[in-house]
């Protein structure tokens, strides 16, 4: 497989590193493995590093990834996504899609900044981002997000 999942026991987040060429199926498998670890440990934070990926998802696959995040990830959790500059355009689109349905995902080009953000208030109860929609409203807006993706 082209990914590594590492639970950070000290800081209570899961680190996911993706490398090489990953298919959408492999990305889905990696995300589900992370979600199992989160559920098992009761954590709500993920740091994802895709800087070593050789290929990225196309816009339709990006929408599928967004659905995976908002359906499976804890509503009050945080996802930090570390990308290279050349990956930032698609990553920001993914951030917009995921945030539009109420999941807190933020894109970074620095792993240090991503880790600082993921650890921010880590000992306090986590709340959804202020610009997030509740899941029930987000589910009703899925068709809008789908339309946005098809337009792109």
DRENFIBA-265320 format. One line per 5 residues: number of its first residue (from 1); their letters; for each residue x, y, z of C-alpha. Coordinates in steps of 0.1 Angstrom, whole numbers, always signed. Last residue first. Example, Ala and Ser with C-alpha at 12.3 -4.5 7.8 and 13.67 -1.06 7.14 Angstrom:
<atoms>
2) SA) +137/-11/+71 ~ +123/-45/+78;
</atoms>
This chain:
<atoms>
152) XXXXX) -157/+225/-123 ~ -194/+227/-130 ~ -199/+191/-120 ~ -183/+198/-86 ~ -204/+228/-79;
147) XXXXX) -235/+207/-88 ~ -225/+180/-63 ~ -220/+207/-36 ~ -255/+220/-43 ~ -269/+185/-43;
142) XXXXX) -253/+179/-9 ~ -271/+209/+6 ~ -297/+188/+24 ~ -269/+168/+40 ~ -252/+199/+51;
137) XXXXX) -283/+212/+68 ~ -285/+180/+89 ~ -248/+180/+95 ~ -248/+215/+110 ~ -231/+241/+87;
132) XXXXX) -196/+252/+93 ~ -185/+288/+94 ~ -180/+288/+131 ~ -158/+257/+129 ~ -173/+228/+148;
127) XXXXX) -164/+225/+185 ~ -137/+205/+202 ~ -137/+199/+239 ~ -105/+214/+254 ~ -72/+195/+256;
122) XXXXX) -63/+199/+220 ~ -69/+237/+220 ~ -47/+241/+190 ~ -30/+207/+184 ~ -42/+204/+148;
117) XXXXX) -33/+240/+141 ~ +3/+235/+155 ~ +6/+203/+135 ~ -5/+220/+103 ~ +19/+249/+108;
112) XXXXX) +48/+225/+113 ~ +37/+204/+83 ~ +39/+235/+61 ~ +19/+239/+29 ~ -14/+238/+48;
107) XXXXX) -50/+230/+40 ~ -78/+231/+66 ~ -106/+206/+72 ~ -134/+212/+97 ~ -164/+192/+86;
102) XXXXX) -197/+210/+82 ~ -210/+203/+46 ~ -195/+234/+31 ~ -162/+227/+50 ~ -157/+196/+30;
97) XXXXX) -163/+212/-4 ~ -142/+243/+4 ~ -113/+222/+17 ~ -114/+199/-13 ~ -113/+230/-36;
92) XXXXX) -83/+243/-15 ~ -66/+209/-20 ~ -72/+211/-58 ~ -55/+244/-60 ~ -28/+236/-34;
87) XXXXX) -13/+206/-51 ~ +15/+226/-69 ~ +23/+243/-36 ~ +29/+209/-19 ~ +2/+197/+5;
82) XXXXX) -4/+192/+42 ~ -41/+185/+51 ~ -51/+192/+87 ~ -84/+175/+97 ~ -102/+186/+128;
77) XXXXX) -130/+170/+147 ~ -164/+182/+160 ~ -185/+164/+134 ~ -165/+132/+136 ~ -154/+120/+102;
72) XXXXX) -173/+94/+82 ~ -199/+112/+61 ~ -181/+145/+57 ~ -147/+130/+49 ~ -160/+103/+25;
67) XXXXX) -182/+129/+7 ~ -152/+151/+2 ~ -132/+122/-12 ~ -159/+114/-37 ~ -160/+151/-48;
62) XXXXX) -122/+150/-53 ~ -127/+118/-74 ~ -150/+138/-97 ~ -124/+167/-98 ~ -95/+144/-107;
57) XXXXX) -75/+130/-77 ~ -38/+135/-74 ~ -7/+118/-87 ~ +29/+116/-74 ~ +19/+118/-37;
52) XXXXX) +49/+127/-15 ~ +33/+160/-2 ~ +1/+141/+8 ~ +5/+146/+45 ~ -27/+141/+65;
47) XXXXX) -29/+152/+102 ~ -61/+138/+117 ~ -80/+149/+149 ~ -111/+135/+166 ~ -99/+109/+191;
42) XXXXX) -119/+82/+208 ~ -91/+56/+205 ~ -111/+29/+187 ~ -131/+54/+168 ~ -100/+74/+156;
37) XXXXX) -82/+42/+147 ~ -112/+30/+127 ~ -115/+64/+110 ~ -78/+62/+100 ~ -84/+28/+84;
32) XXXXX) -114/+42/+66 ~ -93/+71/+52 ~ -66/+47/+40 ~ -91/+24/+23 ~ -108/+54/+6;
27) XXXXX) -74/+67/-6 ~ -65/+32/-19 ~ -99/+30/-38 ~ -93/+65/-52 ~ -60/+53/-66;
22) XXXXX) -27/+63/-50 ~ +5/+68/-69 ~ +35/+74/-47 ~ +30/+84/-11 ~ +3/+92/+15;
17) XXXXX) +11/+99/+51 ~ -17/+97/+77 ~ -10/+109/+112 ~ -37/+102/+138 ~ -41/+126/+167;
12) XXXXX) -39/+123/+205 ~ -8/+144/+212 ~ +11/+118/+232 ~ -4/+88/+215 ~ +4/+99/+180;
7) XXXXX) -14/+72/+160 ~ +5/+64/+128 ~ -12/+54/+95 ~ +11/+49/+65 ~ +1/+50/+28;
2) XX) +10/+36/-5 ~ +0/+0/+0;
</atoms>
